[in-house]
Amino acid sequence: MTLSDLITLAQNRLSTLNGARASAVATGQDDRIAVLDAEIAETEDTLEQLRSI
């Protein structure tokens, strides 16, 4: 798997997580929002690391 592939995977994951967060916000699932916020932050961090390579 290439670096470009890993970046694409991270971007796709981020998109999916953001969609799940929007859904959780719409339905008022505060616990789920907190979990998703943490996963989004981790994925964004990973994406930045990959881009810096």
Secondary structure, DSSP 8 states (H G I E B T S, - for coil): --HHHHHHHHHHHHHHHHHHHHHHHHHT-HHHHHHHHHHHHHHHHHHHHHHT-
